[in-house]
């Protein structure tokens, strides 16, 4: 069965680049009736964070990426890794190395002086003497000494490494017995039946080491897909200076998970000229073999555009539910659906909707100074006072538009003479949706109270 995995280290939040890798792995498995598993690579006990583990699972839940079975934690599998270390030792495919830190430092200094690549020199590879006292050995794999390691990458095509340029007898278990990254990855991928590994191309240099281990252990080598990195618009590796990198920050900033996933799937993959992809679309069209070889560029404007699209097209019930996270309960308002509908047309994020809604729902306690100075004049206050007197019934937007036009005609005024001053009195600033729809949402009694407040402002 086709099986993919996502295997983050819980040393911080889930990076959006990691979410893209998880999405690619998820789509490939689900589209092929395969399995997608989540593994937490938490063997680095000093750097692990329980909060980070929670954050990873929280991000998965928010994005709606489900996984098969229980989450696997590497920190609970040390006995499994020890078993396979022993197997390699017993078969003579790995050995104990008693090299001291001082010896290693001396070797590195000599290699540096001779302008050689830093590498272990194999001095304990065939050691049969008496082990030196007081030294806890590391365990090294017996890597090939010459030749090439080749594999076909699903994205990059044929890849080969010269053994002498990249390999030495690398460590698979530290002196305290804890296993190293490449070793645990191979053991777990093999035992979990991982058939396809989709990961960032920063892992490309790990692949020959892992192939050595697959071969030594007699495991089948999975198919690898190494995905090029996401860069900022300046061409440099994506970082916080380009925008948020923590997945859950996007929730706080008011982005919908569907928009974020749509944005990420397009960072390195395309299907014709299509830009909008529902989960159903992604499952139908995505194939990791079609991922671009070159790096992709993070474009914040594109994400805003996608988010605005989903905000405009999602049903009221869905958006109203999401808006409760931002402290706005549209369901509790008499005109909640109308308010959400008029705000969604001009909003890029749910935060935009929240800010707009609160400015309409709540009477202003202060006024934008620039808007106040520009639009609140003795003349506009007089117009507001007269306008207040015609407000007797709660009307819909069309009704408010009708009585407003009649008022303006009777007083020889134009809409601009009233509208902006009215906006400032109702919302505290001069920016809002259609003034007539705002009037409908607020209602005549509340409108009069807010006009009175600005008329009585000292």
C-alpha positions, 0 to 999 in steps of 0.5 A: 500500500502506498504510504507517506508520512510527515515527521517533524521535530518538536523543537518549535512551531510548525513552519508553513514550509513543513505544512506544505510538505505535509500537504503534499504527502497527505494528498498523494496518499489519500488520492491513491487510497493509501496511508498517511501517518504522523511521526514526531521525531523527538529523540533530541530530549534537550531541545524537545518541547511539549508545547511544540508537539501540541502546536503541530497537532493543533495545526493539523486539526485546524487545517483538517489534515487527518492521519492514519493510526496513532501518532508515533513518538520516536522517544518511546522507541529507543528499545527498537533502535537499540535492537537494530544497532545490536543487529548491525554490530552482530553482523559486522556492519557497524562497529564501536569507535573509541575515538576521543574528542581530542583525537577528533579535534586533532584529525579535523585540524590536520584535514583543515590544514591540508585543505581536505574534506572533514571526515572520520578516517576509519581508524576503529573500523577493523579494530580488534585490540583491547578497548581503551578504558574510560571511553564510552564508544559511539557506534559507526556504520561501515559505509562503502569506501568507494563507488557511487550511490544512485537513486531516482528522485521523483522530482529531481530525476537521476541523482548520484553521489560519489562515496568518497566526496560525501560519506564516511563511517558516520555515527548511528548511536552516540556514546550515551546510546541514543540513536542519531537522526538518519538511523531512526528515520530509516528504522521507522520509515521501514517498519512503518511501511513508508513507500514514498518520502516527500521532504524538503531538499535540505534533506538531499544530503541525508539520502545517501547515508540513509540508503547505506542504512537501508541496504545494511539492514536489508530494507527496501528503499522508498521513493524519494521526492525532494522539494525545493525550498520556499523563498521570500520575494527577495530570493532568500530562504523564507523567514519571519522577515518575509511574513509569518512562518508559524502555521497557527499565526495565520489563523490569528491573522484571519486566514482560512485554512482552505486558503492557506492550503490552496496557497501552499499547494501552488508553491511549487506545483501547478495544474494548467493556469488554475489558481483556485483548488478545493481539497477535492481538486487537489486530491484529483489533480495533485501528483508529486512527480509534477512538482517543480524542480526550482524554488518557489516564491512566497507572495503575500498578495496572492495569499490575500487574494485567495483568502478574500476569494474564500471569504466571499464564497463560503456559506454564512454558517461557516464564516459565522462559526470562524468569526467567534474566534475573533470575538464576534458572534454574528448569530446573536445579532438581529442583522448578523447575516446582513452584516457579515455579507456586507463586510465579506465583500471588502475584507481580505482576512477575518480580522478585517471582518472583525474590525469592521463588525465591531466598529458597526456593532459598538457605538464609538467611544472615540473618533478618528481624529483626521476623519473628525477634523475633516468631516465634522463641522458646524454645517455637518453637525446641523445636517446630522441633527436634522437627519436624526429627526426623520428617523422614526422607523427601522427600515431596510437598506432600500428604505433608508436610501429612499428617505435619505434621498428625500431628505437631501432633496428637501434640504438642497443637499447632496449625499456627500454633504451627509454621508461621511459625517454620518459614517464618523458619527456611527462608526468613529471613522470615515470608512465603512460599507454602504451607508444604507446597509450600515443604517439597516444593521444599526437601526434608527434608535441606535443611529439617533443615539450615536448622532446625539453623542457626536452632537454633544461631544465637547 
